[in-house]
Amino acid sequence: MIEIIYLIPLLILIIVLFFAVISLKNNNRFLVKSIEKKELTVKELGKKLKETEETLVTAEKEKTDLSHQLEINSELLSREKDKNENLLKVIEELKKVKPEKEEDVIIEYFLKTKK
């Protein structure tokens, strides 16, 4: 009878250990799957990061090109503004010399500049 009393806790301990091992195996499988999902997520995020960096480099190149183009356009605009101011001065001088219609003065200026 004493042997049976010792066997019952031993059987209970074996059953508990059996279920603990099964539970740990299932938990291990779950953890492995979770790690694989995380690794895939990290790879996807790495690809997105690389694409974003490439887009950033392209955008910086475009910004540099546009900045250079803006400088050129600003310089051309400044030149055209100076030309327009000079033309207005010449037209004003022609108006003073010949107080005629404005159209005649402008036409006369263009005829002189074509020669």
C-alpha positions in Angstrom: 0.0 0.0 0.0 2.8 2.4 0.8 4.3 1.7 -2.7 1.0 2.8 -4.3 1.0 6.0 -2.3 4.5 6.8 -3.6 3.5 5.8 -7.2 0.5 8.2 -7.4 2.6 11.4 -6.9 5.2 10.0 -9.2 2.5 9.3 -11.9 1.1 12.8 -11.3 4.5 14.3 -11.7 5.2 12.4 -14.9 1.8 13.5 -16.3 2.5 17.1 -15.4 6.0 16.9 -16.9 4.5 15.3 -20.1 2.1 18.2 -20.5 4.8 20.7 -19.7 7.0 19.3 -22.4 4.1 19.3 -24.9 3.3 22.9 -23.9 6.9 24.0 -24.3 7.1 22.4 -27.8 4.0 24.2 -28.9 5.4 27.4 -27.4 8.7 26.8 -29.2 6.9 26.4 -32.5 5.0 29.5 -31.9 8.1 31.5 -31.1 9.9 30.1 -34.2 7.0 31.2 -36.4 7.0 34.6 -34.7 10.7 35.0 -35.3 10.4 34.1 -39.0 7.6 36.7 -39.3 9.7 39.3 -37.7 12.7 38.4 -39.9 10.4 38.8 -43.0 9.2 42.1 -41.7 12.7 43.3 -41.1 13.7 42.3 -44.7 10.6 44.1 -46.1 11.4 47.2 -44.0 15.0 47.0 -45.2 13.9 47.0 -48.8 11.5 49.9 -48.2 14.3 51.8 -46.5 16.7 51.2 -49.4 14.0 52.4 -51.9 13.4 55.4 -49.8 17.1 56.2 -49.6 17.3 55.9 -53.4 14.3 58.2 -53.8 15.9 60.7 -51.4 19.2 60.6 -53.4 17.2 61.2 -56.6 15.2 64.0 -55.0 18.4 65.7 -53.8 19.9 65.5 -57.4 16.7 67.0 -58.8 16.8 69.7 -56.1 20.4 70.5 -57.1 19.5 70.6 -60.8 16.5 72.8 -60.1 18.5 75.1 -57.9 21.0 75.5 -60.6 18.3 76.1 -63.2 16.7 78.7 -60.8 20.0 80.6 -60.6 20.3 80.6 -64.4 16.7 81.8 -64.8 17.1 84.5 -62.1 20.2 85.7 -64.0 18.3 85.8 -67.3 15.4 87.5 -65.7 17.8 90.2 -64.3 19.3 90.7 -67.7 15.9 91.0 -69.3 14.8 93.5 -66.6 17.9 95.6 -67.3 17.2 95.5 -71.0 13.6 96.5 -70.4 14.7 99.4 -68.2 17.2 100.5 -70.9 14.5 100.3 -73.6 12.1 102.4 -71.5 14.9 105.0 -71.1 15.5 105.1 -74.8 11.8 105.4 -75.5 11.5 108.2 -73.0 14.4 110.0 -74.7 12.8 109.5 -78.1 9.5 110.9 -76.8 11.3 114.0 -75.6 13.0 114.4 -79.0 9.9 113.8 -81.0 6.7 114.5 -79.2 4.6 112.4 -81.5 2.5 109.3 -81.0 3.9 106.6 -78.9 3.5 104.0 -81.6 5.6 106.1 -84.0 8.4 106.4 -81.4 8.4 102.6 -80.7 8.3 101.8 -84.4 11.1 104.2 -85.1 13.2 102.6 -82.3 12.8 99.2 -83.8 13.7 100.4 -87.2 16.9 101.9 -85.9 17.8 98.8 -84.0 17.3 96.6 -87.0 19.8 98.6 -89.1 
